[in-house]
Amino acid sequence: MLRAHGNAYNIFILVLTIFSLAIMVLLILPVTPAEHDLLMLYDNAVCVIFLIDFAFNITGAKPKRAYFIGQRGWLDLLGSIPTIGVFQLGALLRLARLSRLARITRLLRGQAGKDLVVDVLRNRGQYATFITVLLAGIMLSVGSILVLEFESRAPGGNIKTGGEAIWWGLVTITTVGYGDFYPVTTLGRMTGIFVMFAGIGIIGALASILASLLVSPSTPAEPAPEAAPDAVSPAVSPAAPAMAATAASAIVEELAGLRAEVAGQRAEIAALRATLDPGAT
């Protein structure tokens, strides 16, 4: 038995895997030391997410070897080792992430397009959350990498390190903009415009998701007047015929009692007349 994930989670891990492979390709290219450090920072952040995913999967598998061996979980573990400390050679194991990519692609390909659309409509809250978080992370990383590439080589640029690029990306994507670090090149400013517009949408999406979690669900509408409880059909209430028969018999008995009482009163009236007028026929 393996831990099952929703399509929203699988798509999140799939896109994150593709993003990590793109970072691996960029690390092979001739980049500056500042860009290399920034790429390694993002790669290690992705490794932390993959380690959490590995722990989540192996703890939900019974037995553990069903995931670790049967689903090649050991490759997921190798591809999740961060490149820090004694694991400086962990970058050589990034190709193991292709196993996770192939497994999730096979899972999503096995579903019909109609089923996927129905799942999106049914679990749109999960999709919105995962997609918003994913877009925020990708926009922050791509924007900081691009602005560092454009500004670090500019003569009058003030964004020279990975930390400065991340700080600029954070204050730009949140539409705060302190102004201590800013792009001076044309490409850097175009990147800033793109990040700002994306940040407006991301902040709005996060606000709507938070509002949907805080607002209580609406109460059901009151029943219409014509749908009153006294119009219950026998199919809805099987005891209705017995109750009706009991009520009818009670009414008949009461009518019989009233008739007997009226007959007694008539007999008394006749006796009084005979007493008052003995000669009357």
Sequence and secondary structure as in RCSB ss.txt:
>XXXX:A:sequence
MLRAHGNAYNIFILVLTIFSLAIMVLLILPVTPAEHDLLMLYDNAVCVIFLIDFAFNITGAKPKRAYFIGQRGWL
DLLGSIPTIGVFQLGALLRLARLSRLARITRLLRGQAGKDLVVDVLRNRGQYATFITVLLAGIMLSVGSILVLEF
ESRAPGGNIKTGGEAIWWGLVTITTVGYGDFYPVTTLGRMTGIFVMFAGIGIIGALASILASLLVSPSTPAEPAP
EAAPDAVSPAVSPAAPAMAATAASAIVEELAGLRAEVAGQRAEIAALRATLDPGAT
>XXXX:A:secstr
      HHHHHHHHHHHHHHHHHHHHHHS   HHHHHHHHHHHHHHHHHHHHHHHHHHHT SSTHIIIIIT HHH
HHHTT  SSGGGGGGGGGGGGHHHHHHHHHHHHHTS HHHHHHHHHHTHHHHHHHHHHHHHHHHHHHHHHHHHHH
HTTSTT    SHHHHHHHHHHHHTT   SSS   SHHHHHHHHHHHHHHHHHHHHHHHHHHHHHS         G
GG GGG  TTT TTHHHHHHHHHHHHHHHHHHHHHHHHHHHHHHHHHHHHH TT  
